[in-house]
């Protein structure tokens, strides 16, 4: 079964300093942890894809209003209370394993090497319906 693990942040749930205040060594430890985790998932045949995302101030919201050029809203978005920082798609045996992976990712090291305890949303990827529609 495929699951998407969403690394989400908000002012309410991020009880650690923003990454722009981390030392270069802390950033390297964090990135190394993520690379090692991805390598382990890949070796186990569970990793489909994983990506980190840029901060919300580089995001664009695109809406189509039924004709003509789409409307694009640029950031930064001071009203943003939550943002998506990255994601994994894993193909594993079931929800229990997906939760186990999310728990490991949640404990990625932050400042001083302490686990960040990041909130990771786990959602099953929907499969297309089979048969005639």
C-alpha positions as CSV (number, residue, x, y, z in Angstrom):
1,X,0.0,0.0,0.0
2,X,1.2,3.5,-0.8
3,X,1.2,6.2,1.8
4,X,2.2,9.9,1.6
5,X,4.0,11.2,4.7
6,X,3.7,15.0,4.9
7,X,6.1,17.0,7.0
8,X,4.0,20.0,8.1
9,X,4.9,22.9,10.2
10,X,3.0,25.7,12.0
11,X,3.9,28.3,14.5
12,X,1.9,26.3,17.0
13,X,3.7,22.9,16.4
14,X,7.3,24.0,15.6
15,X,8.7,24.4,19.0
16,X,12.3,24.7,17.8
17,X,14.2,27.6,16.2
18,X,13.9,28.2,12.4
19,X,16.5,26.5,10.3
20,X,18.1,29.8,9.4
21,X,19.4,30.0,13.0
22,X,20.9,26.5,13.1
23,X,24.7,26.0,12.8
24,X,26.1,24.6,9.6
25,X,26.9,21.4,11.6
26,X,23.3,21.1,12.8
27,X,22.0,21.5,9.3
28,X,24.4,18.9,7.9
29,X,23.4,16.5,10.7
30,X,19.7,17.0,9.8
31,X,20.2,16.5,6.1
32,X,22.5,13.5,6.7
33,X,19.7,11.9,8.8
34,X,17.2,12.5,6.0
35,X,19.5,11.0,3.4
36,X,20.3,8.0,5.6
37,X,16.5,7.5,6.2
38,X,15.8,7.7,2.4
39,X,18.7,5.3,1.7
40,X,17.3,2.7,4.2
41,X,13.8,3.0,2.8
42,X,15.2,2.6,-0.7
43,X,17.2,-0.4,0.2
44,X,14.1,-2.0,1.8
45,X,12.2,-1.3,-1.5
46,X,9.8,1.1,0.3
47,X,10.8,4.5,-1.0
48,X,8.8,5.7,-4.0
49,X,9.9,9.4,-3.8
50,X,10.8,12.0,-1.2
51,X,11.4,15.8,-1.5
52,X,11.9,18.8,0.6
53,X,10.1,22.0,-0.3
54,X,11.2,25.6,-0.3
55,X,9.7,28.0,2.2
56,X,6.2,29.3,1.7
57,X,7.4,32.7,0.5
58,X,8.4,31.2,-2.8
59,X,5.1,29.4,-3.3
60,X,2.5,30.4,-5.9
61,X,-1.2,29.7,-5.7
62,X,-2.8,29.2,-9.2
63,X,-6.5,29.3,-9.8
64,X,-8.4,28.9,-13.0
65,X,-11.7,30.7,-13.4
66,X,-13.0,28.8,-16.4
67,X,-11.2,30.4,-19.3
68,X,-8.4,32.9,-19.9
69,X,-5.1,33.0,-18.1
70,X,-5.0,31.5,-14.6
71,X,-4.8,33.9,-11.6
72,X,-1.5,33.6,-9.8
73,X,-1.0,34.8,-6.2
74,X,2.6,35.2,-5.1
75,X,4.0,35.1,-1.6
76,X,5.1,35.8,1.0
77,X,1.9,34.9,2.8
78,X,1.9,36.5,6.3
79,X,-1.4,34.9,7.0
80,X,0.1,31.4,6.5
81,X,-0.3,29.5,9.7
82,X,0.8,26.1,8.4
83,X,3.1,25.0,5.6
84,X,4.3,21.8,3.9
85,X,8.0,21.4,4.3
86,X,8.5,18.1,2.5
87,X,7.0,14.7,1.7
88,X,7.7,11.0,1.2
89,X,5.7,8.5,-0.7
90,X,6.3,5.0,0.6
91,X,5.1,1.7,-0.6
92,X,4.9,-0.6,2.5
93,X,2.9,-3.4,4.0
94,X,0.3,-1.2,5.7
95,X,-0.6,1.7,8.0
96,X,1.4,0.3,10.9
97,X,4.6,0.4,8.9
98,X,3.8,3.8,7.5
99,X,3.3,5.1,11.0
100,X,6.6,3.5,12.1
101,X,8.4,5.4,9.2
102,X,6.7,8.6,10.1
103,X,7.8,8.2,13.7
104,X,11.4,7.8,12.7
105,X,11.2,10.9,10.4
106,X,9.6,12.9,13.2
107,X,12.6,12.4,15.3
108,X,15.1,14.0,12.9
109,X,17.8,15.9,14.7
110,X,17.6,19.6,15.1
111,X,19.6,22.2,17.2
112,X,22.0,20.5,19.5
113,X,21.1,17.1,18.0
114,X,17.8,17.0,19.9
115,X,14.9,15.2,18.1
116,X,12.6,17.8,16.4
117,X,9.4,15.7,17.1
118,X,8.0,17.2,13.9
119,X,4.3,16.4,13.1
120,X,4.1,14.0,10.2
121,X,0.7,13.5,8.6
122,X,0.2,9.9,7.2
123,X,-2.3,9.5,4.4
124,X,-3.0,6.5,2.2
125,X,-2.6,7.2,-1.5
126,X,-5.9,6.5,-3.2
127,X,-5.9,3.9,-6.0
128,X,-7.9,4.4,-9.2
129,X,-11.3,2.6,-9.2
130,X,-11.3,-0.7,-11.0
131,X,-14.0,-1.7,-13.5
132,X,-16.3,0.4,-15.5
133,X,-17.3,3.8,-14.3
